Amino acid sequence: MSSTPLAVVILAHNEEFNLPDCLESLKGLDCSITVVDSGSTDRTVEIARSYYAMVLSHPFENYSAQRNWAQSNVPFETTWILHLDADERLTPELVTEINAVLQSPFEDVDGFLLRKRTVFMGRWIRHGAHYPSYHLRLFRKAKGRCEDKLYDQHFITSGITKRLENDYYDVIATDLSTWTSRHRRWAELEVQETFAALGREGQVEPKLLGNPIERKRWLRTLYSRNPLFLRAFTYWAYRYLFRLGFLDGIEGLIFHFLQGFWFRFLVDSMIFEHRRSHRIPGPERTTHAPAPNAAPLTFDAGVAGAPTFYNSSRV
């Protein structure tokens, strides 16, 4: 087992379209690269090896489990780890910045928040409270992990974090069919989380005055306490009107409506359907646990039964 200052981990499943740009963006970064594949049937593995990446195979259970398995099985001795998805890219400025901070890292810093720039249908989504958005992706391997959630997962670390100044790209929606099918699956997972047991340990703590991730979790908690359906309307109006989402043009209209209203409305509809079918009483809130004798919440496997990778940064 060789040693490297930084190990980059990329999850992949049938990513021959996205993976080359992701790997290209790592050029100049002082790192090893590990691609964790979950049964691709296209050229994903071939492409990864052509970039001299180490390829590991592991069946996909859920996003959190796959991330944590990958981190535990990186075939390199490393102090720092960087998690990416195949449709994400580092900017050259961020590559330079990461190299610099890891050459002389702060002794008391265990992780760095990276600033995400969402690109939808070829357009940078700059408004609607969607930028800047910070995510913990770079941290000391021994000090961080992915929280155990089916949906809206974040990486967490036990120590101090700092923000990096440059962006990485999240290039989503190569086609709307894939985008909507993934969000349908994510809606199912969020509903499962809604009715799961509460109080699990080791998750991001909601804090209004915390870091950007803790503040975002606090806002999601506040959102969950509002009435079904109405909250989808108000959230979309907040993003598109009050936070100027309309300035993102036609692509922004599509993105903010589908992701800020349609997706949220779909989640509420599934919650309503589940409550009615299981006769769960109470006000229209999303903090109820299942009724004592209720059947377990199940959904089908999604489009073509193929596994899909779930990223909190997409929401």
C-alpha positions in Angstrom: 0.0 0.0 0.0 1.6 3.3 -1.1 1.2 6.6 0.6 -0.3 9.8 -0.8 -1.2 13.2 0.8 -4.7 13.2 -0.6 -7.0 10.5 -1.9 -9.8 11.4 -4.2 -12.8 9.1 -4.1 -15.4 9.1 -6.9 -18.6 7.0 -6.9 -19.7 5.8 -10.3 -22.4 3.8 -12.1 -22.7 4.0 -15.8 -20.9 7.4 -15.9 -19.0 7.2 -19.2 -20.5 10.5 -20.2 -19.5 12.5 -17.1 -16.4 10.7 -15.8 -13.9 12.0 -18.3 -14.5 15.6 -17.5 -14.4 14.9 -13.8 -11.1 13.1 -14.1 -9.7 15.8 -16.4 -10.4 18.4 -13.7 -8.1 16.6 -11.3 -5.0 17.2 -13.4 -2.5 19.1 -11.4 -3.9 17.9 -8.1 -1.3 16.1 -5.9 -3.5 13.0 -5.2 -4.3 9.4 -5.8 -7.7 8.6 -7.5 -10.0 5.8 -6.6 -13.2 5.1 -8.5 -15.8 3.0 -6.7 -18.0 1.3 -9.3 -21.3 -0.4 -8.5 -21.7 -2.6 -11.6 -21.4 -0.3 -14.6 -22.3 -1.9 -17.9 -20.8 0.9 -20.1 -17.2 2.1 -20.4 -17.0 3.6 -16.9 -14.3 1.2 -15.6 -12.3 1.4 -18.9 -12.3 5.2 -18.7 -11.3 5.3 -15.1 -8.3 3.0 -15.7 -7.2 5.1 -18.7 -6.7 7.9 -16.2 -4.6 5.6 -14.0 -7.3 5.5 -11.3 -7.6 2.6 -9.0 -11.0 0.9 -9.6 -12.9 -0.9 -6.8 -16.2 -2.7 -7.2 -18.9 -2.7 -4.5 -22.6 -3.3 -4.6 -24.7 -0.2 -4.0 -26.9 -0.1 -0.9 -27.3 3.6 -0.4 -25.3 6.8 -0.7 -24.1 6.9 2.9 -23.1 3.3 3.0 -21.2 3.5 -0.3 -19.3 6.7 0.7 -18.2 5.2 4.0 -17.3 1.9 2.5 -15.2 3.6 -0.1 -13.5 5.8 2.5 -12.6 2.7 4.6 -11.3 0.8 1.6 -9.2 3.4 -0.2 -6.1 1.4 -1.2 -3.6 4.1 -0.2 -2.3 5.4 3.1 -3.5 9.0 3.2 -4.2 11.8 5.6 -6.7 13.7 3.6 -9.7 12.6 1.5 -11.8 14.4 -1.1 -15.2 13.0 -2.1 -16.6 13.8 -5.5 -19.4 12.6 -7.8 -18.8 11.8 -11.4 -20.7 14.8 -12.6 -18.7 17.2 -10.5 -15.5 19.1 -11.6 -12.8 21.1 -9.8 -11.9 24.4 -11.2 -8.1 25.0 -11.9 -8.2 27.7 -9.2 -9.6 25.2 -6.7 -6.9 22.6 -7.6 -4.2 25.2 -6.9 -5.9 26.2 -3.6 -6.2 22.6 -2.4 -2.5 21.9 -3.2 -1.5 25.0 -1.3 -3.5 24.4 1.8 -2.5 20.7 2.1 1.2 21.6 1.8 0.9 23.6 5.0 -2.4 22.6 6.6 -3.6 24.3 9.7 -2.8 22.1 12.7 -6.2 22.5 14.3 -8.3 22.2 11.1 -9.8 18.9 10.2 -11.9 19.8 7.1 -12.6 22.3 4.4 -15.9 23.4 3.0 -16.0 23.7 -0.8 -18.2 26.1 -2.6 -20.5 24.6 -5.2 -21.6 26.1 -8.4 -24.6 24.4 -9.9 -24.8 24.2 -13.7 -28.2 23.2 -15.1 -28.8 22.7 -18.8 -25.5 24.4 -19.4 -26.3 27.5 -17.3 -24.8 28.6 -14.0 -27.7 28.9 -11.5 -26.6 32.0 -9.6 -29.8 33.1 -7.9 -32.7 31.7 -6.0 -30.6 31.1 -2.8 -28.7 28.4 -4.7 -25.3 30.1 -4.7 -23.1 30.1 -2.8 -23.6 26.7 -1.4 -21.0 25.1 0.8 -20.3 21.4 1.3 -17.8 19.5 3.4 -15.9 17.4 0.9 -12.3 17.6 1.9 -11.3 16.4 5.4 -8.8 14.3 7.4 -9.7 10.7 6.7 -9.6 9.8 10.4 -11.8 12.6 11.4 -14.8 12.6 9.0 -17.5 10.4 7.4 -20.9 10.6 5.7 -23.8 10.8 8.1 -26.2 7.8 8.1 -29.2 9.1 6.2 -31.1 7.9 3.1 -31.5 11.4 1.8 -30.0 14.9 2.3 -26.7 13.3 3.5 -23.8 15.5 4.4 -20.2 14.7 5.4 -19.4 15.5 9.0 -16.2 15.9 11.0 -15.5 16.1 14.6 -13.1 19.0 14.3 -12.8 22.6 13.1 -13.6 23.4 9.5 -12.6 26.3 7.2 -14.0 27.5 3.8 -12.0 27.4 0.6 -12.4 30.4 -1.7 -12.8 28.8 -5.1 -15.7 26.8 -6.7 -16.3 23.4 -7.9 -18.9 22.6 -10.5 -21.9 20.4 -10.1 -23.1 19.7 -13.7 -26.6 18.3 -13.5 -29.4 17.5 -15.9 -27.6 16.2 -19.0 -31.3 15.4 -19.9 -34.5 16.1 -18.2 -35.6 12.4 -18.3 -32.7 11.4 -16.1 -33.2 14.4 -13.9 -36.8 13.7 -13.2 -36.3 10.0 -12.7 -33.6 10.7 -10.1 -35.7 13.2 -8.3 -38.6 10.7 -8.2 -36.3 8.3 -6.5 -35.0 11.0 -4.1 -38.6 11.9 -3.2 -39.2 8.2 -2.2 -36.1 8.3 0.0 -37.1 11.5 1.7 -40.5 10.1 2.5 -38.8 7.0 4.0 -36.6 9.4 6.1 -39.7 11.3 7.2 -41.3 8.2 8.7 -38.1 6.6 10.0 -37.2 6.5 13.7 -36.1 9.9 15.0 -33.1 10.8 17.1 -30.3 8.9 15.4 -26.9 10.0 16.5 -24.0 11.2 14.5 -25.8 13.5 12.2 -25.5 17.2 11.4 -27.0 19.3 14.2 -29.4 22.0 13.1 -28.0 25.4 14.1 -29.3 28.8 12.9 -25.9 30.4 13.8 -23.8 27.4 12.8 -21.7 26.8 9.7 -23.5 26.7 6.3 -24.3 23.0 6.5 -25.8 23.3 10.0 -27.8 26.4 9.1 -29.2 24.6 6.0 -30.2 21.6 8.2 -31.9 24.1 10.6 -33.8 25.6 7.7 -34.9 22.2 6.5 -36.2 21.4 10.0 -38.1 24.7 10.0 -39.5 23.8 6.5 -40.7 20.4 7.8 -42.9 22.0 10.4 -45.0 23.8 7.9 -48.2 22.4 6.3 -48.0 20.0 3.4 -48.4 21.5 -0.1 -48.5 25.1 1.2 -44.8 24.9 2.0 -44.0 23.8 -1.6 -45.7 27.0 -2.9 -44.1 29.3 -0.4 -40.6 27.8 -0.9 -40.9 28.2 -4.7 -42.1 31.8 -4.3 -39.3 32.5 -1.9 -36.7 31.2 -4.3 -38.0 32.4 -7.6 -39.4 35.8 -6.6 -37.8 37.0 -3.4 -34.4 35.5 -4.0 -34.5 36.5 -7.7 -34.4 33.1 -9.3 -36.1 34.6 -12.4 -32.8 36.2 -13.2 -31.5 32.8 -14.2 -33.4 32.9 -17.5 -35.4 30.1 -19.1 -33.0 27.5 -17.7 -33.6 29.0 -14.2 -37.4 29.0 -14.7 -37.2 25.2 -15.4 -34.8 24.5 -12.6 -36.4 26.5 -9.9 -39.9 25.3 -10.8 -39.0 21.6 -11.1 -36.5 21.4 -8.2 -38.1 24.1 -5.9 -41.8 23.3 -6.5 -42.5 20.1 -8.4 -40.0 18.0 -6.4 -41.2 19.4 -3.0 -44.9 18.9 -4.1 -44.2 15.3 -5.1 -42.6 14.6 -1.6 -45.7 16.1 0.1 -48.0 14.1 -2.1 -46.2 10.9 -1.2 -46.4 11.8 2.5 -50.1 12.4 2.2 -50.6 9.1 0.4 -48.7 7.2 3.0 -50.6 8.7 5.9 -53.9 8.1 4.3 -53.1 4.4 3.5 -51.7 3.8 7.0 -54.4 5.9 8.8 -51.8 8.0 10.6 -53.6 10.7 12.6 -52.5 14.2 13.5 -51.8 17.5 11.8 -50.1 17.8 8.4 -46.6 17.8 9.7 -43.6 15.7 8.7 -42.3 14.8 12.2 -44.5 11.8 12.9 -43.1 8.3 13.3 -45.1 5.4 11.8 -48.2 4.1 13.6 -47.3 1.2 15.9 -48.7 -1.5 13.6 -48.2 0.2 10.3 -46.7 -1.8 7.5 -43.2 -0.8 6.5 -42.9 1.9 3.9 -41.7 0.5 0.6 -41.3 1.8 -2.9 -40.3 0.2 -6.2 -36.7 0.3 -7.4 -37.1 3.2 -9.7 -36.3 3.5 -13.4 -35.1 0.2 -14.9 -34.2 -1.0 -11.4 -30.8 0.7 -11.7 -29.0 2.0 -8.7 -28.7 5.8 -8.5 -26.3 7.8 -6.4 -27.8 10.2 -4.0 -26.1 13.6 -3.3 -27.3 16.0 -0.7 -25.6 18.8 -2.6 -28.2 18.4 -5.3 -31.0 19.7 -3.1 
